[in-house]
Amino acid sequence: MIRVAINGYGTIGKRVADAVAAQPDMKVVGVSKTKPSHEAFVAKSRGYPLYIADLSKKAAFEKAGLPVAGSVDDMLKAADIVVDATPGGVGEKNRPLYEKAGVKAIWQGGEEHEVAGFSFNSDCNYREAIGKQFARVVSCNTTGLCRIINAMDKAYGVEKVRAVMVRRGGDPADIKRGPIDAIVLNPVHIPSHHGPDVQSVLPHINIVTLAMIVPVTMMHMHVVQMDLKTAASREDVLGIMEKHPRMGLVRKAAGITSTAELKEYAMDMGRPRSDLWENGIFEESVSCIGKELYLFQAIHQEADVVVENIDCIRAMTGIEKDPAKSIAMTNKAMKFVAIK
């Protein structure tokens, strides 16, 4: 049984904790918060031991009815591996804590590749992660791009990728971010960071990405164009997507033409937190013109990296060396079957 600590119980951390708890070979030994919050009460209701970075705040937690199990240092002593889900930029500062404790650590895509020196995606480099001390699970957008690019590269070879990221302005619970009435180039310069991030996992891929943020909270949308090395048929490409355990096909018959409707669909299906762990590829958009492939895919920024974290835990601890088996185990434990 792998003992997993979650340092940072927020948007990603709370989802990873629930995913860990669902696995037959893992156990949540603790989660951390910096101050009392509704998420801390959720952790209590789930039965996750609650740890805090600053023990001087213990009284505030206990006054709120939140028992404190100890410090983050104490939590690390009980763990084999820690998933750092703290805000971007904070995780890098935590590395000395993990080194001192001698625990394996996983960071999220909000940190730079250099924080771990290895960036992870289940499809692309699972075996390379086996036994690693440190790893970084790439961001939601990079995860979605890696999945589709790697699948097409295996089948046809990828000459180059050009993709536009239409990014949500903030998560649903984030009341401090915008834009309210603007489309913001993010960044103005080209390429955006997403292409180089893909190359941290797939260094041989020629990719250029552009990005903008829009005033929505639901999901990101990718406009993807690939030049393949050999011609592909639409039917064969759709067949690859249908077989992939983490690619969903949004069928024309469903009448879904937006991220809002897609999220509603996930909620109606009973997904926890209406999460979409898969790429939401719009079937009608998939087009093959000779060696050119075009598609739209929706990416749920709060969710698609969650399953990747679980696979990364298995790879780093060496409990499962076959990526396909880990992916299947993760999905089964979470009752996750990609929409088709």
N, C-alpha and C positions, 0 to 999 in steps of 0.2 A: 504494500500500500504506500503510494507516494504522498508524503506530507507536504501540503502546499500552503504557503502564506500569501495573502493578497495585501500588498502595501498600497493603499489608496482605494477606498471603497466608494467610487463615484460611477460615472457613466459606464466605463469599461469594467472597472473592478467588480462591481456588483454582478455584472453579467458573467464574468469569468468565474466568480465564486460559485454561482449557481451551476455553471457548467461543470466545474470541478466536482461539486457535491453530487452531481448526477452520474459521474463516472464510477465504474466498479473497481477501479484500481487506484483511486485518488481520494484524499480526504482534506478538507479545509481545516487547517489548524488555527487560523486566525485571520482577521481583517483589521485594517487600521483606518482611523479617522483623526482629523486634526481638531474637530470641534463637534459638539452635539448637533445632530441634524436628523431629518426624516430618514435619511439613508442609514444612519446609525441605529434607528429604531427598527428598520427593516432587518438589519444584520442581527439584532437581538431576537427578532421574531423567527429568523431562520435558524437560530441556535449557533451562530458563528461567534466564537470568542472575540471580544473587541479589545484591541490594543491601541495605544496612543503614543505619538512621538514625544510629547512633552508631558511628563507625569505631574507637573505643577497644575495641569488642567484637570486632573483626575476628579477633584471635588465637583467641578462644573458638570462633568459627565454623570457622576453618581447622584448629584442633586436632581438631574433630569430623569433619573431612573434608569441609567445606562451603566451597568456594572463594567468595570475596567479590569481586564485580565492581566495587564502589565504594560510594559513599554514595547516599542517596536523591536528593540534589542532582544527582549524576552521572547517575542514572537518568532524571531529568526532562529533562536536556539531550538525551537520545537519543529523547525521545518527542514525539509530536504532541498526545497527550491522555493524561491519567492517570485511572484509576478508583480512587477512594479507598474502600477496603474495610476501613478501620481501625475499631476499636470505636467505638460511638456516643459522641459528645462529643469524640473525638480529631480527627475529620475537620475540624471547624470550626477547630481550631488549625493545621491544615495549609494553610489557604487562603493565608496570606501566602507560603508556599513556592511555591505554584503561580502566584501573581501575579508573584512575582520571576522565576520561570523563563519566564513568558509562555506557559504551556501551558494548554490547555483542561482542565477538570476535571469529573468526575462524582462526586457523593457518593451515599450510600445513605440509606434511610429512617430510620436511627437518628439522623440529624441533623435539625435543624429546617429548615423550608422556607426560612427567611431566609438560610441559609448560601450558597445559590446564587441565591435570588430567583425560581427557576423549578423547578417539580416536574413530572416527566415520566412519561407512560404512553404506550406505543406506539399503542394504539388511539385515545387521546383527543386528544393534542396533539403528535404527531410533527412536523408541519409548523412549529409554533411554535418547535420546538427547533433548526431549521436555522440554523446559524451562531452559535449561542449560545456564549459563552465558558465559562459555568458552568451546571450543571444538577444536579438531585437526582432520582434514581430513587426513587419512593415505596416504602414498605415492602411486605412480602409480602402482608399483609392488605389494604392499600390497593390494591395491584395487582390482587388478585383481585376486590375490590369494583368497582373502576373498569371492569374488563373487562365484567362482567355488567350493571352499571348503564348503561354507555354503549351497549351493544348493545340493551338494552330501550328506552332513551331514543330512540335512532334509529328504532326500529321503532314504538313506541307513545307515546312521551313518558312521562316519569316524574314523577308528582305528588309523591311522597315515598317515602323508604326508611327502614325500621326494621330494624336488624340486630344480632344478638348474636354476639360473637366468643368462642368457646370456645378458649382459647389454650393451646398446650403450655407446660409449666413450664420447659423448657430444651431445647437441642439435644442430640442423642444423645451427643455427646462431652463435654458440659458436666457435670462432676461436682460443681460447687460451688453449683448452684442447686436450688431446690425448686419447689413444695411436695412433701413426701413423702406426707402423709396429710391433705390439705386441699383445698378449693376456695376460691381466694382471689379476692375481688372486686378487679379491677385495671383501673380504679380503682373505689372505692365510689361516687363521684359519677357522675352522668350529664349529658352524654355522655362517652364515652371519647374519646381523641384521634383515633380512626380516622375518625369523621365529618368533623371539620374537615380532616383530611388528604385525604380524598376531595375536599373542596371546594377544596383547593389546585390540583386538576386540573380538577374539574368544579364551578365556583363556583355554578352555577345550581341544583344539586341540593339539595333539602330532605332532609337525612339526619340521623338520630340513631342512635348506636351505643352498645352496652353491651358490657363485656368482663369476662372472668374467666379465671384460669389454673387448669389442672388438672394432676395429677401424671402426665403422659405426655410423651414426647419426639418422637413421630412427626410430627404435623401439627397444624394448627389446623382447627377446624370452624366454619363460619358458618351461622347460622340467619337467612335473609334474607326479608323481606317488603317488597314494593313495591306502591304504589298507582299504577297506570298511568293515563294520560290517556284512553286508549281501550281497550275490552275486547279481550282476547287469548284465543286458544284454546291449550290445552296442546300440541296438535300443531304449531301454528305456532311457538310458543316453542321447542319441542324442535328444530324445523327450523333455527331461527337458531343454536342451540347446536351442532347437527351441522355446520353450515357454518363455524363460527368456528375459525380455526387454533389458538387457544390456550384453547379450552374443551373439556374432556373430559367424556364422558357415561359414568358408571358404571352399566352396564345391570343391570336386575333379574335377568336370566338369569345374570349372572356370580356372583350370590350374595354380593356384597361389601356388608357392612353396617357396616364400621368402617374407620378410618384404617389400622389395622395390616394388614388384608387388602389394602387398596389399595396400601400400600407394598410388600407382598409381591408383588403383581401387577406393579408397576413393576420390581422386582428380577428376577422371572421373565421379563419382556420384554427383559431385558438392558440396561436404562437405566443409564448411568453413575451410580454411587453410588446407584442406585435412585431417581433424581430424577424428580419430577413437575413439569414446567415449566408445565403447564396447570392451570386450575381443575378440580377433580374434582367435577363436579355429579352428584348422585345422581338418576338418571332417575326413579325411583319417587317422589321427593319433589316433583318439579315439579308444582305444582298451580295452576290458574287458576280463580278464583271471581269472575266478572264482571270488574272492573278490578283485582282483587287477584291478585298473583303470589307464590307461596311456594316456597322451595327450600332444600335443604341443599347446601353446597359445602365440600369439603375443600381446604385450601391448604397446600402443602409450603413451610414457612418457609425452608428452605435453598435453594430452587431457582427459584421462579417469577419472581424479579427478575432472574435471570441473563440470560435472553433479552431482557429489557427494557434491560439495560445495553448489549447489543450493538446494538440498534436506536438507542439514544441516541447511541452513538459515531458511527454512520452519519449521523444527523441533524445532530449538532453540527459534524461535519467537512464536511458537505454533499456527501458522496460519493454519496448516494442520497436523492433528495427525495421519493420516493413511499413512504409508509408500508407499503402492501401489499406492494410489491416487497422492502423491507427485511425485513419479517416473514417472507416466503416464503424469502428468501435465508438468513436466520438459521436458520430451522427446517430447511431442506434441509441446510445444512452440519453441523448437529448431529444429523441423521437423526431428527428429531423429528416424529412424526405423533401428534396428540392422540388419546387413547383415545376410542373411540366405541361 
